[in-house]
Amino acid sequence: MANFVQSPCDEAVIHAGVATVPCAKSSVPWILAATILGSSMAFIDGTVVNVALPALQRSLHASVVDLQWVVEAYALLLASFLLVGGSLGDHYGRRRIFTIGVVLFSAASLWCGFATSIGQLILARAVQGAGGALLVPGSLAIISASFTDQDRGHAIGVWSGFTAITAAIGPVLGGWLIERISWRAVFFINLPLGLIVLLISFSCVPESRDENDERLDWLGAALATIGLTLLVYGLIESSRLGFGHPAVLAALITGGFTLVLFFYWEARARNPMLPLTLFRSHDFTGANLLTFFLYSALGGTLFFLPLNLIQVQGYTATAAGAALLPFILIMFLLSRWSGGLVTTYGAKLPLVVGPIISAAGFALFAVPGVGGDYWSKFFPAIVVLGLGMALSVAPLTTTVMNAVPANRVGIASGINNAVSRTAALLAIATLGIVMLHVFNRSIDSRLSRLEVSAEVQHSLADQRINLAAAALPQDLEPSMRQVLKQAIDESFVNGFRRVMLVGAALALASGITSLLLINSDAKSFQHR
C-alpha cells in the first residue's frame, strides 16, 4: 500500500491473541527475528515502491494510470484477503500460512524485478498483495500465540521498534538502490530476506493453531475482492476513458452492486469475515469512519509526493526517500506518549485535535511551488503532519480495542486494519481523477497563452496522462522546451495543491467524526 506509516491496530492484533503454544526462552530471539523480518518485507515494499514510481515510469513507458495500478494491484489483494489470511493461520497453522505467504511474496518480488512490461509488473504486484495478506497477519499471530501475557509486552516493544526502523530505512535504501543499480533492485531485496525468514521459521518457530469447526468466509472475501476491483477499475480508468465509457460505467455499477451483496451476505453469514454487529458500538463505528477518512487522506496524497519531489522539484531518489524521515521519527517517538493521553483525557480529545493538526499539515503541502526548498517549504508540512498522525494513531488503536468485548478484540483490530488499507486503495484511485482534471485544465490555460503549433499541442495531448513525466517533441527549440516544461511542472503543482487540500478536508472530516461519535469519558477507556 503507498504506506509511509503502519496501519492502525497492528499492535492490537498482537495484544488480542491468547498464547496457545508459549515458546521456550531459547526460541524467543529467533521467533522475533522471523516475524520482524517477515513484517519488514511488507513494510519496506509499502514504502519504497512509491520512491521507485518515477524510475519505473521512465523504464516501462508507463502512464500515471499505470502507476496507480502498480500500487493499487498490491493494495487491492492485501485489503481484500487480510481478514481471511488471519483466519487461515488459525485453522491450518500459523507458521504454515506465514511461510506460504513469505514464499508467495518472495516469488512475486522476483517476478516484479524481472518484469519487462507494465502489465507484467501489475500482475506480479497483485500476487505480492496475496502473499502479503498471508504474511502480515501471520507474523502478528505468531507473536500472539507464542508468548505469554507476561512476555508479550516486551515482544511487542521489540517488534514495534524494529519495524519502525525498517519503515524509516526503507525509502532511503530504496532511493539509493534506484540511483546506484536500478528500480528492479527494490524488489530483489526481498529475496534474501525471505530466504532468511524461511530458514528461521522452519527451524525455530513452533506451529500453533486454533482447533475449531468454524468455516472460512470465502464467499465474503470473493465478493469484497470483486466489488473493490470493479470499483477501483472504474475510478482509475475513468481518467483514461472518461466516465461515459461503457466499460467504466459497467465496472462502477457492477462493483457497487457487488459490494451491496457483500454487506448483505456478511449480515447473514454464520461466520462472517466482517461481523456487522460490532458496528452497533458508536465508538467502534466512529473509530472506523475516522480511520477511513484519515487514511484516505494519507494514502491518497502521499502517492503523489515522490512524483512531485523527483519529477518536478528535481530531487534524487535517495533525497525523496529521506524526505519523510522526520514524519516516521515523530510517529515512532510520540506514539507511546499519545497512547497515554487516552487514560487522562479520554479518546475524543486526541482524536479531534490529532486530525485537525494533520489537516493543517496537508494544507501546508499546498504552499510550495516549482523549486520549493525542502527545509522552508516541505519540512514544516511533514513535521506538522507527523505530529497530527502521532497524536491520532495510538488513541485510535486503544479506542478500537476498548469498543468491543474482550473476545472480539482480534477481529475488531483486523477490521480496522483492513479499513485503513481499503481507504488508501480507494483514495489513490479517486484523487488520481482530481489530479488529472486540475492538471488538464491548468495546462490548457497555459497553452492558450503560448504560441504553440498544432503539432506540439497534439503531442502534448497524448502525453497528458503522464503528468509531470510528459515527453516533449525532440525537435523543439531549447527556449520553447524550457517554457513548456515550466508549464507542465506548474500544472502538476496546481493538481498537487488541490489533492493536498482534499486531503486536508478528509482529515477534518475524521476529526468531526470523532467529535460526534467517540466517547469522551476517559474512565471508559481504561484497560480492561
C-alpha positions in Angstrom: 0.0 0.0 0.0 1.6 3.7 -0.5 2.2 3.4 3.0 4.7 5.5 5.0 3.1 4.7 8.3 2.0 1.4 9.7 -1.7 0.7 9.7 -3.6 1.3 12.9 -4.2 -1.7 15.2 -1.1 -3.7 14.0 -0.1 -4.0 17.7 -3.7 -4.5 18.7 -3.7 -7.7 16.7 -0.8 -9.0 18.8 -2.5 -7.8 22.1 -5.7 -9.6 21.1 -4.2 -13.1 20.9 -4.0 -15.8 23.6 -0.8 -17.7 24.0 -1.6 -21.2 22.8 2.0 -22.5 22.5 4.2 -20.5 24.8 7.7 -20.7 23.3 10.9 -21.8 25.0 13.2 -19.0 26.1 15.8 -20.1 23.6 13.4 -19.6 20.8 12.4 -16.1 21.7 15.1 -14.2 19.6 14.5 -16.5 16.6 10.7 -16.0 16.7 11.1 -12.3 16.9 13.7 -12.3 14.1 11.4 -14.3 11.8 8.3 -12.1 12.5 10.2 -8.8 12.3 12.0 -9.7 9.0 8.7 -11.1 7.6 6.8 -7.9 8.5 9.7 -5.8 7.3 9.3 -7.3 3.8 5.8 -5.9 3.5 6.6 -2.6 5.3 9.7 -2.0 3.1 7.8 -2.8 0.0 5.0 -0.4 1.0 7.4 2.5 1.4 10.0 2.0 -1.3 7.7 1.4 -4.2 6.4 5.0 -4.2 10.0 6.2 -4.5 10.5 3.8 -7.4 7.5 5.0 -9.4 9.2 7.8 -11.4 12.1 5.4 -12.4 9.8 2.6 -13.5 7.6 5.0 -15.3 10.6 6.0 -17.5 11.8 2.4 -17.8 8.5 0.8 -18.8 7.0 3.9 -20.5 4.1 3.9 -18.1 1.4 6.5 -17.6 0.2 7.8 -14.3 -2.8 5.5 -14.5 -0.4 2.6 -14.9 1.5 3.7 -11.8 -1.8 3.8 -9.9 -2.3 0.2 -10.9 1.2 -0.7 -9.7 0.2 0.5 -6.2 -3.5 -0.5 -6.3 -3.0 -4.1 -7.5 -0.9 -4.8 -4.4 -3.3 -2.9 -2.0 -6.4 -4.5 -3.5 -5.4 -8.1 -2.9 -3.9 -7.2 0.5 -7.0 -5.4 1.7 -9.5 -7.9 0.3 -7.9 -11.0 1.8 -6.3 -9.6 5.0 -9.0 -10.9 7.4 -9.2 -14.3 5.6 -5.4 -14.6 5.8 -5.5 -14.3 9.6 -8.3 -17.0 9.8 -6.3 -19.3 7.5 -3.5 -19.3 10.1 -5.8 -20.0 12.9 -7.3 -23.0 11.0 -4.3 -24.6 9.2 -1.4 -23.5 11.3 0.1 -20.0 11.8 3.6 -20.9 10.9 2.5 -22.8 7.8 0.4 -19.9 6.4 3.1 -17.4 7.3 5.7 -19.3 5.4 3.4 -19.8 2.4 3.0 -16.0 2.5 6.7 -15.5 2.6 7.2 -17.8 -0.4 4.4 -16.2 -2.4 5.7 -12.7 -1.6 9.3 -13.5 -2.5 8.4 -15.3 -5.7 6.2 -12.3 -6.7 9.1 -9.9 -5.9 11.3 -11.9 -8.2 8.6 -11.6 -10.9 8.4 -7.8 -10.3 12.1 -7.4 -10.6 12.2 -9.2 -14.0 9.0 -7.6 -15.4 9.5 -6.4 -18.9 6.2 -4.6 -19.3 4.0 -2.6 -17.1 1.3 -5.2 -17.4 3.6 -7.9 -16.0 4.6 -5.7 -13.1 0.9 -5.0 -12.2 0.1 -8.8 -12.2 3.2 -9.5 -10.1 2.2 -6.8 -7.7 -1.2 -8.4 -7.3 0.4 -11.7 -6.4 2.6 -9.8 -3.9 -0.6 -8.5 -2.3 -2.0 -12.0 -1.9 1.3 -13.1 -0.3 1.2 -10.1 2.0 -2.4 -11.0 3.1 -0.9 -14.2 4.5 2.4 -12.8 5.7 1.3 -9.7 7.6 -1.4 -11.2 9.9 0.7 -14.3 10.1 3.7 -12.6 11.7 1.5 -10.9 14.2 -0.4 -14.1 15.0 2.8 -16.0 15.7 3.9 -13.4 18.3 0.4 -13.5 19.8 0.4 -17.3 20.0 4.0 -17.8 21.1 4.3 -15.5 24.1 2.6 -15.5 27.4 0.8 -12.4 28.8 3.9 -11.5 30.8 6.3 -11.8 27.9 4.1 -10.4 25.2 4.6 -6.7 26.2 8.3 -7.0 25.7 7.9 -8.8 22.4 5.5 -6.1 21.1 8.1 -3.4 22.1 10.9 -5.2 20.2 8.7 -5.8 17.2 7.4 -2.2 17.1 10.9 -0.8 17.4 12.5 -2.8 14.7 9.6 -2.4 12.3 9.7 1.3 12.8 13.4 1.3 11.9 12.7 -0.6 8.7 9.9 1.8 7.8 12.5 4.7 8.2 15.3 3.0 6.4 13.2 1.5 3.6 12.7 4.7 1.4 16.3 5.8 1.8 17.7 2.4 1.0 15.2 2.1 -1.9 16.3 5.5 -3.3 19.9 4.6 -3.1 19.3 1.3 -4.9 17.4 3.1 -7.6 20.2 5.6 -8.2 23.1 3.1 -8.0 21.6 0.0 -9.5 18.0 0.0 -10.8 14.4 0.2 -9.6 14.4 -3.6 -10.1 16.7 -3.9 -7.1 13.9 -2.5 -4.9 12.1 -5.8 -5.4 15.1 -8.1 -5.4 16.0 -7.1 -1.8 13.0 -9.1 -0.6 14.6 -12.4 -1.8 17.5 -12.7 0.8 15.1 -11.5 3.5 12.5 -14.2 2.5 15.1 -16.9 2.5 16.3 -16.0 6.0 12.8 -15.9 7.3 12.0 -19.3 5.9 15.2 -20.9 7.4 14.4 -19.4 10.8 10.7 -20.3 10.7 11.2 -24.0 9.8 14.0 -24.5 12.4 12.9 -22.3 15.3 9.3 -21.2 15.2 6.7 -23.5 16.8 3.5 -24.3 15.0 0.2 -23.3 16.5 -3.5 -23.3 15.5 -7.0 -22.9 16.9 -8.9 -26.2 17.0 -12.4 -25.1 16.0 -15.1 -26.0 13.4 -15.8 -22.6 12.0 -15.7 -22.3 8.3 -13.8 -19.6 6.4 -15.9 -16.9 4.8 -14.6 -17.4 1.2 -17.8 -16.0 -0.4 -17.4 -12.8 1.6 -13.8 -12.5 0.6 -14.7 -13.1 -3.1 -17.5 -10.6 -3.1 -15.2 -8.0 -1.4 -12.4 -8.6 -3.9 -14.7 -8.5 -7.0 -16.6 -5.4 -5.8 -13.4 -3.4 -4.9 -11.7 -4.5 -8.1 -14.5 -3.3 -10.3 -14.9 -0.1 -8.3 -11.2 0.7 -8.4 -11.1 -0.2 -12.1 -13.9 2.2 -12.9 -12.4 5.0 -10.9 -8.8 4.7 -12.3 -9.8 4.0 -15.9 -12.2 6.9 -15.9 -9.1 9.2 -16.1 -8.1 7.5 -19.4 -11.5 6.6 -20.9 -13.9 9.0 -19.3 -16.9 8.3 -17.0 -19.2 7.9 -20.0 -17.3 4.9 -21.4 -19.4 1.7 -21.3 -16.6 -0.3 -19.6 -16.2 2.4 -16.9 -20.0 2.7 -16.3 -20.4 -1.1 -16.2 -17.5 -1.5 -13.7 -18.8 1.2 -11.3 -22.4 -0.1 -11.4 -21.5 -3.8 -11.1 -18.8 -3.0 -8.4 -21.3 -1.0 -6.3 -23.9 -3.8 -6.6 -21.4 -6.5 -5.6 -20.4 -4.5 -2.5 -24.0 -4.2 -1.6 -24.3 -8.0 -1.9 -21.1 -8.3 0.2 -22.7 -6.4 3.1 -26.0 -8.4 2.7 -24.1 -11.7 2.9 -22.0 -10.5 5.9 -25.2 -9.7 7.8 -26.4 -13.2 7.3 -23.3 -15.4 7.2 -22.7 -17.9 10.1 -19.1 -16.9 10.4 -18.7 -13.6 8.6 -15.2 -12.0 8.0 -16.8 -8.7 8.7 -19.3 -9.1 11.7 -21.6 -6.1 11.3 -22.9 -6.4 14.8 -19.7 -4.8 16.0 -20.8 -1.6 14.4 -23.6 -1.3 17.0 -20.9 0.4 19.2 -20.7 4.1 18.4 -17.1 4.1 19.4 -16.3 1.3 17.0 -18.2 2.9 14.2 -16.7 6.3 14.9 -13.1 4.8 15.0 -13.5 3.1 11.7 -15.1 6.1 10.0 -12.2 8.2 11.4 -9.8 5.6 10.1 -11.4 5.7 6.6 -11.2 9.4 6.3 -7.8 9.9 7.8 -6.1 7.1 5.9 -7.8 8.1 2.7 -6.1 11.4 3.1 -2.7 9.9 4.0 -2.6 7.2 1.3 -4.1 9.3 -1.5 -1.9 12.3 -1.0 1.4 10.6 -0.3 1.1 8.7 -3.6 1.8 12.0 -5.4 4.5 13.3 -3.1 7.5 11.4 -4.6 6.3 12.2 -8.1 6.4 15.9 -7.1 9.8 15.7 -5.4 11.6 13.8 -8.1 9.9 14.8 -11.4 9.1 18.5 -10.6 11.4 19.6 -7.7 14.4 17.7 -9.1 15.2 15.6 -6.0 17.3 12.4 -6.3 15.5 9.2 -5.5 17.5 9.0 -2.2 16.6 12.5 -1.2 13.0 11.9 -2.0 13.1 8.7 0.1 14.7 10.6 3.0 12.2 13.5 2.8 9.6 11.7 5.1 12.2 10.6 7.7 11.1 13.3 10.1 7.5 12.1 9.8 8.4 8.5 10.6 10.7 9.5 13.5 7.9 11.7 15.0 5.5 8.8 14.8 8.0 6.5 16.4 8.9 8.9 19.3 5.5 10.2 20.2 3.0 7.4 19.6 3.6 5.8 23.0 3.1 9.1 24.7 0.0 9.9 22.8 -1.5 6.5 23.8 -1.2 7.5 27.4 -3.4 10.6 26.8 -6.4 8.3 26.5 -6.2 7.4 30.2 -6.1 11.0 31.3 -8.3 12.8 28.8 -10.3 10.0 27.0 -10.1 9.2 23.3 -12.2 12.1 22.0 -9.8 15.0 22.6 -6.7 13.5 20.9 -8.9 12.0 18.1 -10.3 15.5 17.4 -7.1 17.5 17.9 -4.8 15.0 16.1 -6.8 15.0 12.8 -7.1 18.8 12.9 -3.3 19.1 13.2 -3.0 16.6 10.3 -5.3 18.7 8.2 -3.0 21.7 8.8 -0.1 19.5 7.7 -1.8 18.5 4.5 -2.7 22.2 3.8 0.9 23.2 4.3 1.9 20.9 1.4 -0.1 23.2 -0.8 2.3 26.1 -0.2 5.5 25.0 -2.2 5.6 25.9 -5.9 8.1 24.7 -8.5 11.6 24.9 -7.0 10.3 24.8 -3.4 13.1 24.5 -0.9 12.8 21.4 1.4 13.6 23.0 4.8 11.4 26.0 4.3 8.5 24.5 2.3 8.2 20.8 2.7 9.8 20.1 6.1 7.2 22.2 8.1 4.4 20.3 6.4 6.0 16.9 7.1 6.6 17.8 10.8 3.0 19.1 11.4 1.5 16.1 9.6 3.7 13.8 11.7 2.6 15.5 14.9 -1.1 15.1 13.9 -0.8 11.4 13.0 1.3 10.6 16.1 -1.4 12.1 18.2 -4.1 10.1 16.4 -2.9 6.6 15.8 -2.3 5.2 19.3 -5.6 6.6 20.8 -7.3 5.2 17.7 -5.9 1.7 18.4 -7.0 1.9 22.0 -10.5 3.1 21.1 -10.9 0.1 18.7 -9.7 -2.4 21.4 -12.0 -1.0 24.1 -15.1 -0.5 21.9 -15.8 -4.3 21.7 -16.0 -7.2 24.1 -12.6 -8.7 25.0 -13.3 -11.9 23.0 -13.8 -9.8 19.8 -10.7 -7.6 20.0 -8.8 -9.7 17.4 -11.5 -9.4 14.7 -12.1 -5.8 15.6 -8.4 -4.9 15.2 -8.3 -6.8 11.9 -11.3 -4.9 10.6 -9.8 -1.6 11.5 -6.5 -2.5 9.8 -8.4 -3.6 6.7 -10.4 -0.4 6.7 -7.2 1.7 6.6 -5.8 -0.2 3.7 -9.1 -0.1 1.8 -9.3 3.7 2.4 -5.9 4.3 0.8 -6.9 2.0 -2.1 -10.0 4.0 -2.9 -8.3 7.3 -2.3 -5.5 6.8 -4.7 -8.0 6.0 -7.4 -10.2 8.9 -6.6 -7.5 11.6 -6.1 -6.0 10.5 -9.4 -9.1 11.8 -11.0 -8.8 15.1 -9.2 -5.1 15.4 -10.1 -5.7 14.8 -13.8 -8.7 17.1 -14.0 -6.8 20.0 -12.5 -3.6 19.3 -14.5 -5.5 19.2 -17.8 -7.4 22.4 -17.0 -4.2 24.2 -16.0 -2.1 23.0 -19.0 -4.9 24.1 -21.3 -4.9 27.6 -19.8 -1.1 27.9 -20.1 -1.0 26.6 -23.7 -3.7 29.0 -24.8 -1.4 31.9 -23.8 1.6 30.4 -25.7 2.2 30.4 -29.4 2.4 26.6 -29.7 2.0 24.8 -33.0 -0.9 22.3 -33.5 1.6 19.5 -33.9 3.1 20.2 -30.4 -0.4 20.6 -28.9 -1.4 17.2 -30.4 1.8 15.6 -29.0 1.1 17.0 -25.5 -2.5 15.8 -25.7 -1.2 12.2 -26.0 1.3 12.8 -23.1 -1.0 14.4 -20.5 -1.8 11.0 -18.9 1.9 11.0 -17.8 1.5 14.3 -15.9 5.0 15.7 -15.0 6.7 12.9 -16.9 5.1 14.1 -20.2 7.7 13.8 -23.0 8.2 16.8 -25.3 8.9 16.6 -29.0 12.7 16.2 -29.7 12.8 18.9 -32.4 11.7 21.7 -30.1 13.9 24.8 -29.7 15.6 24.9 -26.2 13.8 28.1 -25.2 10.3 26.6 -26.1 11.2 23.3 -24.5 12.0 25.2 -21.3 8.8 27.2 -21.4 6.7 24.0 -22.0 8.5 22.1 -19.2 7.8 25.0 -16.9 4.1 24.9 -17.9 3.9 21.2 -17.3 5.6 21.5 -13.9 3.4 24.3 -12.8 0.3 22.4 -13.9 1.4 19.4 -11.9 1.9 21.6 -8.8 -1.6 23.0 -9.2 -3.0 19.5 -9.2 -0.8 18.5 -6.3 -2.1 21.5 -4.3 -5.7 20.5 -5.0 -5.0 16.9 -3.9 -3.5 18.1 -0.7 -6.4 20.4 0.1 -8.8 17.4 -0.5 -6.6 15.5 2.0 -6.9 18.4 4.5 -10.7 18.2 4.1 -10.7 14.4 4.7 -8.6 14.9 7.8 -11.0 17.5 9.1 -13.9 15.1 8.4 -12.2 12.5 10.5 -11.9 14.9 13.4 -15.6 15.8 13.1 -16.5 12.1 13.1 -14.6 11.7 16.4 -16.3 14.7 17.9 -19.7 13.3 17.0 -19.3 9.6 17.7 -16.3 8.9 20.1 -17.0 8.6 23.8 -15.4 11.4 25.8 -15.3 9.6 29.1 -11.7 8.9 30.0 -12.7 6.2 32.5 -14.4 4.1 29.8 -11.0 3.8 28.1 -9.1 2.3 31.0 -7.5 -1.0 30.1 -10.0 -3.8 30.9 
